[in-house]
Amino acid sequence: MPQSKGKRIAVVGAGPAGLTCALSLAVAGFDVTIYEKSQRLGGIPIWGIPAFVLPGNLMEYQIRQLPEGCDPHAALRQLRELGVPFRTGTALGTDVTVEQLRADYDAVFVATGAERPVSPAAEGLDLPGVVQAKDYLTESSRYLGKTVLVFGGGNTAID
């Protein structure tokens, strides 16, 4: 265990950026607490890629099968070994505020990811049935059997 520097740091978001930051800080001797609004750790690679592209259980199985040193989620294991607490089900702005975290910690690292989609300048985005890609992908089973019109041609549109 690294010697404690006596400084407390809150990391908001348990995706790749938050986990990497938390691990670096914990190894350096900072007392880190990770806040995550989801019940699952790992961010979009775990819960945001639709099952027809990358089944979550397949990804988790493959992560467990990789040899030591090749694990893309080794940070989770190391953080647990270092005793870093995870506060899942805790949303920034709802369950805890930046002001509360700043009062309780010496520093706050916010790694909330792409929560707010970038919308095109187009009329009708507020109409019923119009959804952003992230919302569609995380709830795609809700749209089974329905006709869907997709605008865009990037990876997310293809998913």
DSSP file with accessible surface (Angstrom, degrees, kcal/mol):
  #  RESIDUE AA STRUCTURE BP1 BP2  ACC     N-H-->O    O-->H-N    N-H-->O    O-->H-N    TCO  KAPPA ALPHA  PHI   PSI    X-CA   Y-CA   Z-CA
    1    1 A M              0   0  175      0, 0.0    26,-0.1     0, 0.0     3,-0.1   0.000 360.0 360.0 360.0 135.4    0.0    0.0    0.0
    2    2 A P        -     0   0   50      0, 0.0     2,-0.3     0, 0.0    26,-0.1  -0.373 360.0 -98.3 -69.5 152.9    1.3    3.5   -0.8
    3    3 A Q        -     0   0  176      1,-0.1     2,-0.1    25,-0.1     0, 0.0  -0.568  45.9-109.0 -72.4 133.9    1.9    5.9    2.0
    4    4 A S        -     0   0   64     -2,-0.3    26,-0.2     1,-0.1    -1,-0.1  -0.370  17.4-156.5 -68.4 136.9   -1.0    8.2    2.4
    5    5 A K        -     0   0  120     24,-2.7    -1,-0.1     2,-0.2    25,-0.1   0.465  40.6-120.1 -86.3  -6.1   -0.5   11.8    1.4
    6    6 A G  S    S+     0   0   54     23,-0.5     2,-0.4     1,-0.3    24,-0.1   0.669  74.7 121.6  76.2  15.8   -3.3   12.8    3.7
    7    7 A K        -     0   0  105     22,-0.3    24,-2.6    98,-0.0     2,-0.4  -0.933  51.8-146.7-115.4 137.3   -5.3   14.4    0.8
    8    8 A R  E     -a   31   0A 102     -2,-0.4    98,-2.4    22,-0.2    99,-1.1  -0.866  15.4-173.7-106.2 134.4   -8.8   13.2   -0.2
    9    9 A I  E     -ab  32 107A  15     22,-2.9    24,-2.1    -2,-0.4     2,-0.5  -0.991  13.5-149.6-131.2 132.8  -10.0   13.3   -3.8
   10   10 A A  E     -ab  33 108A   0     97,-2.3    99,-2.9    -2,-0.4     2,-0.5  -0.852   8.7-162.4 -97.5 133.1  -13.4   12.5   -5.3
   11   11 A V  E     -ab  34 109A   0     22,-2.8    24,-3.2    -2,-0.5     2,-0.7  -0.979   5.8-156.4-115.0 121.6  -13.6   11.1   -8.8
   12   12 A V  E     +ab  35 110A   7     97,-3.1    99,-3.3    -2,-0.5    24,-0.2  -0.883  63.7  34.8-102.8 112.8  -17.0   11.4  -10.4
   13   13 A G        -     0   0    7     22,-3.8    23,-0.2    -2,-0.7    22,-0.1   0.262  59.7-144.3 113.4 122.6  -17.5    8.8  -13.1
   14   14 A A        +     0   0    0     26,-0.2    28,-2.6     4,-0.2    29,-0.2  -0.177  63.5 110.8-110.2  38.3  -16.3    5.2  -13.2
   15   15 A G  S  > S-     0   0   12     96,-0.4     4,-2.8    27,-0.2     5,-0.3  -0.234  92.8 -70.2 -90.4-168.4  -15.7    4.9  -16.9
   16   16 A P  H  > S+     0   0   76      0, 0.0     4,-2.1     0, 0.0     5,-0.2   0.898 133.1  45.5 -55.2 -43.8  -12.2    4.7  -18.5
   17   17 A A  H  > S+     0   0   60      2,-0.2     4,-2.5     1,-0.2     5,-0.2   0.943 115.6  45.5 -68.0 -46.2  -11.1    8.2  -17.6
   18   18 A G  H  > S+     0   0    0     93,-0.3     4,-2.8     1,-0.2     5,-0.2   0.915 114.5  47.5 -64.1 -42.8  -12.4    8.1  -14.0
   19   19 A L  H  X S+     0   0    8     -4,-2.8     4,-2.5     2,-0.2     5,-0.2   0.905 112.7  49.2 -66.4 -39.3  -10.9    4.7  -13.3
   20   20 A T  H  X S+     0   0   85     -4,-2.1     4,-2.4    -5,-0.3    -2,-0.2   0.937 113.8  45.8 -65.1 -45.2   -7.6    5.6  -14.8
   21   21 A C  H  X S+     0   0   27     -4,-2.5     4,-2.5    -5,-0.2     5,-0.2   0.947 113.4  49.4 -61.6 -48.4   -7.4    8.9  -12.8
   22   22 A A  H  X S+     0   0    0     -4,-2.8     4,-2.8     1,-0.2     5,-0.2   0.900 111.6  48.6 -60.3 -42.4   -8.5    7.1   -9.6
   23   23 A L  H  X S+     0   0   28     -4,-2.5     4,-2.7     2,-0.2     5,-0.3   0.941 111.1  49.6 -65.2 -45.3   -5.9    4.4  -10.0
   24   24 A S  H  X S+     0   0   78     -4,-2.4     4,-1.5     1,-0.2    -2,-0.2   0.917 115.2  44.5 -58.9 -43.9   -3.1    6.8  -10.7
   25   25 A L  H  <>S+     0   0   38     -4,-2.5     5,-2.6     2,-0.2     4,-0.4   0.912 113.1  49.9 -68.2 -42.3   -4.1    8.9   -7.6
   26   26 A A  H ><5S+     0   0    6     -4,-2.8     3,-1.3    -5,-0.2    -2,-0.2   0.921 110.4  49.8 -64.2 -41.8   -4.5    5.9   -5.3
   27   27 A V  H 3<5S+     0   0   87     -4,-2.7    -1,-0.2     1,-0.3    -2,-0.2   0.862 107.5  55.8 -64.9 -31.8   -1.1    4.4   -6.3
   28   28 A A  T 3<5S-     0   0   46     -4,-1.5    -1,-0.3    -5,-0.3    -2,-0.2   0.536 127.5 -99.5 -78.8  -6.5    0.4    7.8   -5.6
   29   29 A G  T < 5S+     0   0    4     -3,-1.3   -24,-2.7    -4,-0.4   -23,-0.5   0.551  75.2 138.4 104.2   9.3   -1.0    7.7   -2.1
   30   30 A F      < -     0   0   53     -5,-2.6     2,-0.9   -26,-0.2    -1,-0.3  -0.604  58.1-118.7 -85.6 148.7   -4.1    9.9   -2.3
   31   31 A D  E     -a    8   0A  74    -24,-2.6   -22,-2.9    -2,-0.2     2,-0.4  -0.790  42.5-171.3 -86.9 108.8   -7.3    8.8   -0.6
   32   32 A V  E     -a    9   0A   6     -2,-0.9     2,-0.4   -24,-0.2   -22,-0.2  -0.825  19.3-171.5-110.7 140.3   -9.7    8.4   -3.5
   33   33 A T  E     -a   10   0A  12    -24,-2.1   -22,-2.8    -2,-0.4     2,-0.5  -0.999  15.8-147.3-125.9 132.4  -13.5    7.8   -3.5
   34   34 A I  E     -ac  11  86A   0     51,-2.6    53,-3.6    -2,-0.4     2,-0.4  -0.879   7.6-162.1-104.3 129.8  -15.2    7.1   -6.8
   35   35 A Y  E     +ac  12  87A  27    -24,-3.2   -22,-3.8    -2,-0.5     2,-0.4  -0.928  12.5 175.6-109.4 132.1  -18.8    8.2   -7.4
   36   36 A E  E     - c   0  88A  16     51,-2.2    54,-2.3    -2,-0.4    53,-0.8  -0.995  27.1-152.7-139.3 129.5  -20.8    6.6  -10.2
   37   37 A K  S    S+     0   0  101     -2,-0.4    54,-0.2    52,-0.3    -1,-0.1   0.829  80.8  69.3 -72.5 -29.3  -24.5    7.2  -11.1
   38   38 A S  S    S-     0   0   31      2,-0.2    51,-1.6    52,-0.1    52,-0.3  -0.380  83.3-128.8 -80.8 164.4  -24.9    3.7  -12.6
   39   39 A Q  S    S+     0   0  138     49,-0.2     2,-0.4    50,-0.1    49,-0.1   0.605  92.8  70.2 -83.3 -14.0  -24.9    0.5  -10.6
   40   40 A R  S    S-     0   0  101      3,-0.0     3,-0.4    48,-0.0     2,-0.2  -0.867  75.6-140.4-109.4 141.1  -22.3   -0.9  -13.0
   41   41 A L  S    S+     0   0   22     -2,-0.4   -26,-0.1     1,-0.2    -2,-0.1  -0.611  72.3  61.3 -93.0 154.4  -18.7    0.2  -13.2
   42   42 A G  S    S-     0   0    1    -28,-2.6     4,-0.2    -2,-0.2   -27,-0.2   0.218  82.0-133.4 118.0 -15.8  -16.8    0.6  -16.5
   43   43 A G    >>  -     0   0    6     -3,-0.4     4,-2.2   -28,-0.2     3,-1.9  -0.223  66.7 -11.8  71.5-155.8  -18.8    3.3  -18.4
   44   44 A I  H 3>>S+     0   0   76      1,-0.3     4,-1.6     2,-0.2     5,-1.1   0.823 126.6  64.8 -55.5 -37.2  -19.9    3.1  -22.0
   45   45 A P  H 345S+     0   0   37      0, 0.0    -1,-0.3     0, 0.0    -2,-0.2   0.832 115.5  32.7 -58.1 -25.1  -17.7    0.1  -22.9
   46   46 A I  H <45S+     0   0   11     -3,-1.9    -2,-0.2    -4,-0.2    14,-0.1   0.884 138.6  11.1 -94.6 -49.9  -19.8   -2.0  -20.4
   47   47 A W  H  <5S+     0   0   62     -4,-2.2    -3,-0.2     1,-0.1     4,-0.1   0.603 119.8  57.7-112.5  -8.9  -23.3   -0.5  -20.6
   48   48 A G  T  <5S+     0   0   10     -4,-1.6    -4,-0.1    -5,-0.5    -1,-0.1   0.644  82.2  83.4-102.6 -13.5  -23.5    1.8  -23.5
   49   49 A I  S   <S-     0   0   54     -5,-1.1     7,-0.1     5,-0.1     5,-0.1  -0.794  89.3-112.1 -90.2 125.4  -22.5   -0.4  -26.5
   50   50 A P    >>  -     0   0    5      0, 0.0     4,-2.6     0, 0.0     3,-1.8  -0.189  18.4-118.7 -62.4 150.3  -25.6   -2.2  -27.6
   51   51 A A  T 34 S+     0   0   67      1,-0.3    -2,-0.0     2,-0.2    -3,-0.0   0.802 112.1  61.5 -59.7 -30.2  -25.8   -6.0  -27.1
   52   52 A F  T 34 S+     0   0  130      2,-0.2    -1,-0.3     1,-0.2    -3,-0.0   0.709 113.9  36.5 -73.9 -13.6  -26.0   -6.7  -30.8
   53   53 A V  T <4 S-     0   0   68     -3,-1.8    -2,-0.2     1,-0.2    -1,-0.2   0.833 142.9  -3.4 -96.6 -48.8  -22.6   -5.0  -31.3
   54   54 A L  S  < S-     0   0   50     -4,-2.6    -1,-0.2    -5,-0.1    -2,-0.2  -0.766  74.5-137.2-148.2  95.5  -20.9   -6.2  -28.1
   55   55 A P     >  -     0   0   44      0, 0.0     4,-2.4     0, 0.0     3,-0.2  -0.340  14.4-137.2 -57.5 128.6  -22.9   -8.2  -25.6
   56   56 A G  H  > S+     0   0   19      1,-0.2     4,-2.7     2,-0.2     5,-0.2   0.895 103.2  50.4 -55.6 -44.3  -22.1   -7.0  -22.1
   57   57 A N  H  > S+     0   0  121      1,-0.2     4,-2.3     2,-0.2    -1,-0.2   0.871 109.7  51.9 -66.9 -31.6  -21.9  -10.5  -20.7
   58   58 A L  H  > S+     0   0   70     -3,-0.2     4,-2.8     2,-0.2    -2,-0.2   0.943 110.4  48.0 -66.7 -44.6  -19.5  -11.5  -23.5
   59   59 A M  H  X S+     0   0   28     -4,-2.4     4,-2.5     1,-0.2    -2,-0.2   0.942 112.9  47.7 -61.5 -45.6  -17.3   -8.5  -22.8
   60   60 A E  H  X S+     0   0   61     -4,-2.7     4,-1.9     1,-0.2    -1,-0.2   0.910 112.4  50.0 -63.7 -38.9  -17.2   -9.2  -19.0
   61   61 A Y  H  X S+     0   0  119     -4,-2.3     4,-1.3    -5,-0.2    -2,-0.2   0.944 111.4  48.2 -62.8 -46.9  -16.4  -12.9  -19.7
   62   62 A Q  H  X S+     0   0   97     -4,-2.8     4,-1.1     1,-0.2     3,-0.3   0.888 107.7  55.5 -63.5 -37.8  -13.6  -12.0  -22.0
   63   63 A I  H >< S+     0   0   20     -4,-2.5     3,-0.7     1,-0.2    -1,-0.2   0.930 107.5  49.7 -59.9 -42.1  -12.2   -9.5  -19.5
   64   64 A R  H 3< S+     0   0  162     -4,-1.9    -1,-0.2     1,-0.2    -2,-0.2   0.786 109.1  53.6 -67.5 -26.1  -12.0  -12.3  -16.9
   65   65 A Q  H 3< S+     0   0  112     -4,-1.3    -1,-0.2    -3,-0.3    -2,-0.2   0.668  84.1 103.8 -84.3 -17.0  -10.2  -14.6  -19.4
   66   66 A L  S << S-     0   0   74     -4,-1.1     5,-0.1    -3,-0.7     3,-0.1  -0.354  78.2-109.0 -68.7 144.8   -7.4  -12.3  -20.3
   67   67 A P    >   -     0   0   85      0, 0.0     3,-2.2     0, 0.0     4,-0.3  -0.307  49.4 -77.5 -68.4 157.8   -4.0  -13.0  -18.7
   68   68 A E  T 3  S+     0   0  142      1,-0.3     0, 0.0     2,-0.2     0, 0.0  -0.250 121.6  28.9 -54.2 137.3   -2.7  -10.6  -16.0
   69   69 A G  T 3  S+     0   0   71     -3,-0.1    -1,-0.3     2,-0.1     5,-0.0   0.213 110.4  70.4  94.3 -16.7   -1.3   -7.4  -17.6
   70   70 A C    <   +     0   0   79     -3,-2.2    -2,-0.2    -7,-0.1    -4,-0.1   0.332  66.4 117.2-109.8   2.8   -3.7   -7.6  -20.6
   71   71 A D    >   -     0   0   14     -4,-0.3     3,-1.7     1,-0.2     4,-0.2  -0.633  50.8-159.6 -79.8 115.2   -6.9   -6.8  -18.7
   72   72 A P  T 3  S+     0   0   88      0, 0.0     3,-0.2     0, 0.0    -1,-0.2   0.706  97.0  45.9 -67.8 -14.4   -8.5   -3.5  -19.9
   73   73 A H  T >> S+     0   0   26      1,-0.2     3,-1.1     2,-0.1     4,-1.0   0.060  72.7 117.7-112.7  25.2  -10.4   -3.4  -16.6
   74   74 A A  H <>  +     0   0   16     -3,-1.7     4,-2.7     1,-0.3     5,-0.2   0.818  66.2  70.8 -59.9 -27.3   -7.4   -4.2  -14.4
   75   75 A A  H 3> S+     0   0   17     -3,-0.2     4,-3.0     1,-0.2    -1,-0.3   0.892  93.3  54.9 -57.6 -39.2   -7.9   -0.8  -12.8
   76   76 A L  H <> S+     0   0   22     -3,-1.1     4,-2.2     2,-0.2    -1,-0.2   0.938 110.4  45.0 -59.8 -47.2  -11.1   -2.1  -11.2
   77   77 A R  H  X S+     0   0   87     -4,-1.0     4,-2.4     2,-0.2    -2,-0.2   0.938 115.2  47.1 -62.2 -46.6   -9.2   -5.0   -9.6
   78   78 A Q  H  X S+     0   0   80     -4,-2.7     4,-2.0     1,-0.2    -2,-0.2   0.897 110.5  52.3 -65.7 -38.9   -6.4   -2.8   -8.5
   79   79 A L  H  <>S+     0   0    0     -4,-3.0     5,-2.5    -5,-0.2     4,-0.3   0.917 110.8  47.7 -63.3 -41.6   -8.7   -0.1   -7.1
   80   80 A R  H ><5S+     0   0  145     -4,-2.2     3,-1.3    -5,-0.2    -2,-0.2   0.911 110.6  51.8 -64.5 -41.1  -10.5   -2.7   -5.0
   81   81 A E  H 3<5S+     0   0  138     -4,-2.4    -1,-0.2     1,-0.3    -2,-0.2   0.846 108.5  51.8 -63.3 -33.3   -7.2   -4.2   -3.8
   82   82 A L  T 3<5S-     0   0   38     -4,-2.0    -1,-0.3    -5,-0.2    -2,-0.2   0.488 117.6-116.1 -81.0  -4.3   -6.1   -0.6   -2.7
   83   83 A G  T < 5 +     0   0   56     -3,-1.3    -3,-0.2    -4,-0.3    -2,-0.1   0.699  53.1 166.1  79.3  20.5   -9.4   -0.3   -0.8
   84   84 A V      < -     0   0   13     -5,-2.5    -1,-0.2    -6,-0.2     2,-0.2  -0.548  33.3-129.6 -71.3 124.5  -10.8    2.5   -2.9
   85   85 A P        -     0   0   43      0, 0.0   -51,-2.6     0, 0.0     2,-0.5  -0.523  14.5-151.2 -78.4 142.7  -14.5    2.9   -2.1
   86   86 A F  E     -c   34   0A  39     -2,-0.2     2,-0.8   -53,-0.2   -51,-0.2  -0.959   4.4-162.2-110.9 128.9  -17.1    3.0   -4.9
   87   87 A R  E >   -c   35   0A 117    -53,-3.6   -51,-2.2    -2,-0.5     3,-0.5  -0.776  21.7-177.8-109.5  82.0  -20.3    5.0   -4.4
   88   88 A T  E 3   +c   36   0A  49     -2,-0.8   -49,-0.2     1,-0.2   -51,-0.2  -0.394  62.3  36.9 -78.5 161.6  -22.5    3.5   -7.1
   89   89 A G  T 3  S+     0   0   27    -51,-1.6     2,-0.5   -53,-0.8   -52,-0.3   0.762  86.8 124.1  69.5  24.4  -26.0    4.8   -7.7
   90   90 A T    <   -     0   0   29    -54,-2.3     2,-0.4    -3,-0.5    -1,-0.2  -0.931  45.4-161.3-123.0 106.5  -24.9    8.3   -6.9
   91   91 A A    >>> -     0   0   19     -2,-0.5     4,-2.3   -54,-0.2     5,-1.6  -0.725  20.8-120.1 -94.1 134.7  -25.6   10.9   -9.5
   92   92 A L  B 345S+d   96   0B  56     -2,-0.4     5,-0.2     1,-0.2    -1,-0.0  -0.515 101.1  18.7 -68.0 130.6  -23.8   14.2   -9.7
   93   93 A G  T 345S+     0   0   58      3,-3.5    -1,-0.2    -2,-0.3     4,-0.2   0.157 130.2  48.6  93.4 -18.9  -26.3   17.1   -9.4
   94   94 A T  T <45S+     0   0  120     -3,-1.2    -2,-0.2     2,-0.4     3,-0.1   0.738 124.9  16.8-114.0 -58.0  -29.0   14.8   -7.9
   95   95 A D  T  <5S+     0   0   93     -4,-2.3     2,-0.3     1,-0.3    -3,-0.2   0.731 137.4  12.4 -91.2 -27.5  -27.5   12.8   -5.1
   96   96 A V  B   <S-d   92   0B  16     -5,-1.6    -3,-3.5     4,-0.0    -2,-0.4  -0.988  70.8-143.4-149.2 144.6  -24.4   14.9   -4.6
   97   97 A T     >  -     0   0   45     -2,-0.3     4,-2.3    -5,-0.2     5,-0.2  -0.733  26.8-117.0-108.0 161.9  -23.4   18.3   -5.8
   98   98 A V  H  > S+     0   0   52     -2,-0.3     4,-3.0     1,-0.2     5,-0.2   0.903 117.9  56.3 -60.4 -38.7  -20.0   19.6   -6.9
   99   99 A E  H  > S+     0   0  138      1,-0.2     4,-1.7     2,-0.2    -1,-0.2   0.909 107.1  48.0 -61.8 -41.6  -20.2   22.1   -4.0
  100  100 A Q  H  > S+     0   0   95      2,-0.2     4,-1.7     1,-0.2    -1,-0.2   0.927 113.3  47.7 -63.9 -43.7  -20.7   19.2   -1.5
  101  101 A L  H  X S+     0   0    1     -4,-2.3     4,-2.1     1,-0.2    -2,-0.2   0.914 109.9  52.0 -64.6 -41.4  -17.8   17.3   -2.9
  102  102 A R  H  < S+     0   0  184     -4,-3.0    -1,-0.2     1,-0.2    -2,-0.2   0.848 110.2  49.9 -64.0 -32.3  -15.5   20.4   -2.9
  103  103 A A  H  < S+     0   0   82     -4,-1.7    -1,-0.2    -5,-0.2    -2,-0.2   0.840 118.2  38.4 -72.9 -32.3  -16.4   20.9    0.8
  104  104 A D  H  < S+     0   0   94     -4,-1.7     2,-0.3    -5,-0.1    -2,-0.2   0.633 117.0  47.4 -93.7 -17.4  -15.6   17.3    1.7
  105  105 A Y  S  < S-     0   0   17     -4,-2.1   -96,-0.2    -5,-0.2     3,-0.1  -0.877  70.3-131.2-126.9 159.1  -12.5   16.7   -0.5
  106  106 A D  S    S+     0   0   98    -98,-2.4     2,-0.3    -2,-0.3   -97,-0.2   0.747  95.4   6.9 -77.7 -25.0   -9.3   18.4   -1.4
  107  107 A A  E     -b    9   0A  45    -99,-1.1   -97,-2.3    -6,-0.1     2,-0.4  -0.985  62.8-149.9-154.1 156.3   -9.9   18.0   -5.1
  108  108 A V  E     -b   10   0A  42     -2,-0.3     2,-0.5   -99,-0.2   -97,-0.2  -0.998   4.6-163.4-133.0 127.4  -12.6   16.7   -7.4
  109  109 A F  E     -b   11   0A  79    -99,-2.9   -97,-3.1    -2,-0.4     2,-0.6  -0.964  11.1-156.5-109.8 121.0  -12.1   15.1  -10.8
  110  110 A V  E     +b   12   0A  72     -2,-0.5   -97,-0.2   -99,-0.2     2,-0.1  -0.885  25.0 160.4-104.2 116.1  -15.2   15.0  -13.0
  111  111 A A        +     0   0   17    -99,-3.3   -96,-0.4    -2,-0.6   -93,-0.3  -0.555  14.0 147.5-130.0  63.8  -15.2   12.3  -15.7
  112  112 A T        -     0   0   63      1,-0.2   -99,-0.1    -2,-0.1    -1,-0.1   0.507  43.2-147.3 -84.4  -3.4  -18.9   12.1  -16.5
  113  113 A G        -     0   0   64      1,-0.2     2,-1.6    -3,-0.1     3,-0.3  -0.269  52.6 -23.4  75.2-158.8  -18.4   11.2  -20.2
  114  114 A A  S    S+     0   0   68      1,-0.2    -1,-0.2    20,-0.0    20,-0.1  -0.471  76.9 145.4 -91.4  64.7  -20.6   12.2  -23.1
  115  115 A E        +     0   0   59     -2,-1.6    -1,-0.2     1,-0.2    -2,-0.1   0.868  62.8  53.2 -70.9 -38.8  -23.8   12.7  -21.0
  116  116 A R  S    S-     0   0  224     -3,-0.3    -1,-0.2     3,-0.0     3,-0.0  -0.882  84.7-140.6-104.1 114.8  -25.1   15.5  -23.1
  117  117 A P        -     0   0   59      0, 0.0     2,-0.6     0, 0.0    -2,-0.1  -0.308  18.0-114.9 -70.6 153.8  -25.3   14.7  -26.8
  118  118 A V        -     0   0  145     -2,-0.0     0, 0.0     0, 0.0     0, 0.0  -0.814  36.1-153.7 -87.0 121.4  -24.5   17.3  -29.4
  119  119 A S        -     0   0   58     -2,-0.6     2,-0.0     1,-0.1    13,-0.0  -0.765  12.7-117.8-100.1 144.1  -27.6   18.1  -31.3
  120  120 A P        -     0   0   84      0, 0.0     2,-1.7     0, 0.0     5,-0.1  -0.348  35.1-102.8 -71.1 157.4  -27.8   19.3  -34.9
  121  121 A A  S    S+     0   0  116     -2,-0.0     2,-0.3     4,-0.0     0, 0.0  -0.648  76.7 130.6 -80.4  84.8  -29.4   22.7  -35.5
  122  122 A A    >   -     0   0   58     -2,-1.7     3,-0.7     0, 0.0     2,-0.1  -0.993  58.4-113.7-141.1 147.9  -32.7   21.3  -36.8
  123  123 A E  T 3  S+     0   0  200     -2,-0.3    -2,-0.0     1,-0.2     0, 0.0  -0.477  93.1  37.0 -76.2 150.9  -36.3   21.8  -36.1
  124  124 A G  T >   +     0   0   23     -2,-0.1     3,-1.8     6,-0.0    -1,-0.2   0.449  67.1 125.3  92.8   1.3  -38.4   19.1  -34.5
  125  125 A L  T <  S+     0   0   65     -3,-0.7    -2,-0.1     1,-0.3     5,-0.1   0.732  76.3  54.1 -66.6 -16.9  -35.8   17.6  -32.1
  126  126 A D  T 3  S+     0   0  144      2,-0.1    -1,-0.3     3,-0.0     3,-0.1   0.380  84.3 115.3 -96.8   5.7  -38.3   18.2  -29.3
  127  127 A L  S X  S-     0   0  101     -3,-1.8     3,-1.8     1,-0.1     0, 0.0  -0.372  79.9 -89.3 -73.8 152.8  -41.1   16.2  -31.0
  128  128 A P  T 3  S+     0   0  128      0, 0.0    -1,-0.1     0, 0.0     3,-0.1  -0.332 113.8  25.6 -59.7 138.1  -42.4   13.0  -29.4
  129  129 A G  T 3  S+     0   0   76      1,-0.3     2,-0.6    -3,-0.1    -2,-0.1   0.287  88.9 118.7  91.3 -10.6  -40.5    9.9  -30.7
  130  130 A V    <   +     0   0   69     -3,-1.8     2,-0.3    -6,-0.1    -1,-0.3  -0.800  40.6 172.1 -90.1 121.0  -37.3   11.9  -31.4
  131  131 A V        -     0   0   58     -2,-0.6     2,-0.1    -3,-0.1    -5,-0.0  -0.948  33.2-111.6-130.2 152.6  -34.5   10.5  -29.3
  132  132 A Q     >  -     0   0   51     -2,-0.3     4,-2.3     1,-0.1     5,-0.2  -0.454  35.4-110.4 -76.8 156.4  -30.7   11.0  -29.1
  133  133 A A  H  > S+     0   0   44      1,-0.2     4,-3.2     2,-0.2     5,-0.3   0.889 115.4  53.8 -57.1 -45.5  -28.5    8.1  -30.1
  134  134 A K  H  > S+     0   0   49      1,-0.2     4,-2.2     2,-0.2    -1,-0.2   0.928 110.8  46.5 -58.9 -44.1  -27.2    7.4  -26.6
  135  135 A D  H  > S+     0   0   65      2,-0.2     4,-1.1     1,-0.2    -1,-0.2   0.905 113.9  48.8 -64.8 -40.4  -30.8    7.1  -25.2
  136  136 A Y  H  < S+     0   0   60     -4,-2.3     3,-0.5     1,-0.2    -2,-0.2   0.943 112.4  47.4 -63.5 -47.2  -31.8    4.8  -28.1
  137  137 A L  H >< S+     0   0   16     -4,-3.2     3,-0.8     1,-0.2    -2,-0.2   0.877 112.0  48.4 -66.7 -36.7  -28.8    2.6  -27.7
  138  138 A T  H 3< S+     0   0   55     -4,-2.2    -1,-0.2    -5,-0.3    -2,-0.2   0.702 125.8  30.2 -77.8 -16.0  -29.1    2.1  -24.0
  139  139 A E  T >< S+     0   0   81     -4,-1.1     3,-1.9    -3,-0.5     4,-0.4  -0.075  77.6 134.4-127.3  33.5  -32.9    1.4  -24.4
  140  140 A S  G X   +     0   0   29     -3,-0.8     3,-1.9     1,-0.3     4,-0.2   0.796  63.5  67.0 -60.9 -28.8  -32.9   -0.3  -27.8
  141  141 A S  G >  S+     0   0   90      1,-0.3     3,-1.2     2,-0.2    -1,-0.3   0.801  90.1  66.6 -63.6 -23.6  -35.1   -3.1  -26.8
  142  142 A R  G <  S+     0   0  148     -3,-1.9    -1,-0.3     1,-0.2    -2,-0.2   0.730 101.7  48.5 -66.2 -20.1  -37.9   -0.6  -26.3
  143  143 A Y  G X  S+     0   0   28     -3,-1.9     3,-2.1    -4,-0.4    -1,-0.2   0.321  76.7 136.0-106.1   7.4  -37.9    0.0  -30.1
  144  144 A L  T <  S+     0   0  139     -3,-1.2     3,-0.1     1,-0.3    -3,-0.0  -0.298  76.4  15.0 -58.6 134.5  -38.0   -3.6  -31.3
  145  145 A G  T 3  S+     0   0   90      1,-0.3     2,-0.3     0, 0.0    -1,-0.3   0.462 103.9 113.8  81.5   1.0  -40.4   -4.1  -34.1
  146  146 A K  S <  S-     0   0  134     -3,-2.1     2,-0.5     1,-0.0    -1,-0.3  -0.720  72.7-111.9-104.2 153.7  -40.7   -0.3  -34.7
  147  147 A T        -     0   0  148     -2,-0.3     2,-0.4    -3,-0.1    -3,-0.0  -0.732  37.4-168.2 -82.2 129.7  -39.6    1.6  -37.8
  148  148 A V        -     0   0   64     -2,-0.5     2,-0.5     2,-0.0    -5,-0.0  -0.976  14.0-154.4-125.0 133.5  -36.6    3.9  -36.9
  149  149 A L        -     0   0  135     -2,-0.4     2,-0.5     2,-0.0    -2,-0.0  -0.932  15.8-159.6-105.9 124.8  -35.1    6.6  -39.0
  150  150 A V        -     0   0   81     -2,-0.5     2,-0.5     2,-0.1     7,-0.0  -0.916   6.5-159.0-110.4 129.9  -31.5    7.3  -38.2
  151  151 A F        +     0   0  181     -2,-0.5     2,-0.2     2,-0.0    -2,-0.0  -0.924  59.2  43.7-104.6 126.2  -29.7   10.6  -39.1
  152  152 A G        -     0   0   64     -2,-0.5    -2,-0.1     1,-0.1     0, 0.0  -0.526  60.1-135.2 126.5 166.5  -25.9   10.3  -39.3
  153  153 A G        +     0   0   66     -2,-0.2    -1,-0.1     4,-0.0    -2,-0.0   0.271  63.5 105.8-142.4  11.2  -23.3    8.0  -40.6
  154  154 A G  S  > S-     0   0   44      1,-0.1     4,-2.4     4,-0.0     5,-0.2  -0.075  90.0 -79.1 -83.4-171.7  -20.8    7.5  -37.9
  155  155 A N  H  > S+     0   0  140      1,-0.2     4,-2.5     2,-0.2    -1,-0.1   0.891 130.2  51.1 -57.8 -42.0  -20.2    4.5  -35.6
  156  156 A T  H  4 S+     0   0   74      2,-0.2    -1,-0.2     1,-0.2    -4,-0.0   0.921 109.9  49.4 -65.2 -41.8  -23.1    5.4  -33.3
  157  157 A A  H  4 S+     0   0   28      1,-0.2    -1,-0.2     2,-0.2    -2,-0.2   0.907 110.9  50.4 -62.8 -39.9  -25.5    5.8  -36.3
  158  158 A I  H  <        0   0  128     -4,-2.4    -2,-0.2     1,-0.2    -1,-0.2   0.917 360.0 360.0 -66.2 -41.1  -24.3    2.4  -37.6
  159  159 A D     <        0   0   52     -4,-2.5    -1,-0.2    -5,-0.2    -2,-0.2   0.934 360.0 360.0 -56.9 360.0  -24.9    0.8  -34.2
